[in-house]
Every structure is written in structure tokens, then in C-alpha cells.
Amino acid sequence: MFVAESAREFFEELPGRIDPGRTRGTTASYRFDVDGAGSWRVELDNGDVRVSESESAAAADCVIQASEDTFMKIVRGEQNPATAYMLGKVKAKGDTGLALRLRDLFA
């Protein structure tokens, strides 16, 4: 498991850590609004992964919102994402089916 020290480090290293086979056949855009760490856009295009800093109002198929503390706990495996969602620590907008696929795509 990749353990990042910050959300910025996580997103900067993400393209090289995703197995293209996991994203092949998927075309989607995610925006992660991480309170305390900015907004990040992750674009999946049939095996290609692009990550960039984003405007918080930029359109995306799925938008995930969380504090950096909660986000990093999820990344490190210390917080179950479904539990965080049910507790209101994570919010998902747009195509929430894409949010459910994140664990499989980024594992």
C-alpha cells in the first residue's frame, strides 16, 4: 500500500501508482475537494491517468469532498470510506457509482 504524507503527495504520485489494467475501459473524471489541500482533478481515459490541480468549481463526473485528515485516513487504510460517508465526513456528488469504484481502481 502506498503511504503518502499529504494529499498533495498522494495526488502527485497517483498516476504512476495506478495499474493501467484497472482503468482500461473506463472514461471518467473525478474532482477531489480536500479541505486544507486544495482541489484535484483525476481523469481516467481507457488506461491513461491524468492528475492536475483543479478549480473547486470545475465540472467532473464525480466530486468527492473531505477534510485532509479524513482523506489521508482513508488513503492509509485507517478509515473505511463507506463509514466516513455515512458519518458525513465524506461527501460525493454526481455519479456516485464512480465513487464506489475508487477502491478498486486505485488499489
C-alpha positions in Angstrom: 0.0 0.0 0.0 1.3 3.5 -0.9 1.5 5.7 2.1 1.7 9.4 1.4 2.5 12.1 3.9 0.0 14.5 2.5 -2.9 14.7 0.0 -0.6 16.7 -2.4 2.0 13.9 -2.3 -0.8 11.3 -2.9 -2.1 13.1 -6.0 1.3 13.9 -7.4 2.3 10.2 -7.2 -1.0 8.7 -8.2 -0.6 8.4 -12.0 2.5 6.1 -11.5 0.8 4.0 -8.9 -2.4 3.0 -10.8 -2.3 -0.2 -12.8 -3.5 0.8 -16.3 -5.3 -2.5 -16.5 -7.6 -1.4 -13.7 -8.7 1.7 -15.6 -8.8 0.3 -19.1 -12.3 0.6 -20.4 -13.1 3.4 -18.0 -13.5 7.0 -19.1 -14.4 9.3 -16.1 -13.4 12.4 -14.3 -13.2 12.9 -10.6 -12.7 16.1 -8.6 -11.4 15.8 -5.1 -12.1 18.8 -2.9 -9.7 18.2 0.0 -10.2 20.9 2.7 -6.8 22.1 3.6 -5.1 20.6 0.5 -7.0 22.1 -2.5 -8.9 20.6 -5.3 -7.5 17.9 -7.6 -8.8 16.5 -10.9 -8.2 12.9 -11.8 -9.1 11.9 -15.4 -9.3 8.3 -16.4 -9.3 7.6 -20.1 -9.1 3.9 -21.1 -5.9 3.2 -19.2 -4.4 6.7 -19.1 -4.5 8.6 -15.9 -4.0 12.3 -15.6 -3.9 14.3 -12.4 -3.9 18.1 -12.0 -4.7 20.7 -9.5 -8.2 21.9 -10.2 -10.6 24.8 -9.6 -13.1 23.9 -6.9 -15.9 24.8 -9.3 -14.6 22.7 -12.2 -17.1 20.2 -13.6 -16.4 16.5 -13.1 -18.4 13.3 -13.4 -17.9 12.6 -9.6 -17.0 15.1 -6.9 -15.6 13.9 -3.6 -15.3 16.3 -0.6 -13.4 15.6 2.6 -11.0 17.2 5.1 -7.4 16.4 4.5 -7.4 14.5 7.8 -10.2 12.2 6.8 -8.9 11.8 3.2 -5.5 10.8 4.5 -7.0 8.3 7.0 -8.9 6.7 4.0 -5.7 6.6 1.9 -3.7 5.0 4.7 -6.5 2.4 5.4 -7.2 3.8 8.8 -10.8 4.9 7.9 -13.4 2.9 6.0 -14.6 5.2 3.2 -18.2 3.9 3.4 -18.3 4.6 7.2 -16.8 8.1 6.6 -19.5 8.7 4.1 -22.3 7.6 6.4 -20.9 9.8 9.2 -20.9 12.8 6.9 -17.1 13.1 6.8 -17.0 12.4 3.1 -19.5 13.8 0.6 -20.0 12.5 -3.0 -21.8 14.4 -5.8 -22.6 13.5 -9.3 -22.2 9.9 -10.4 -21.8 8.2 -7.0 -21.4 4.9 -8.7 -17.9 6.2 -9.7 -17.2 6.9 -6.1 -17.9 3.3 -5.2 -15.4 2.2 -7.8 -12.5 4.2 -6.4 -11.2 1.5 -4.1 -11.0 -1.0 -7.0 -9.4 1.5 -9.4 -6.8 2.9 -7.0 -5.9 -0.3 -5.0 
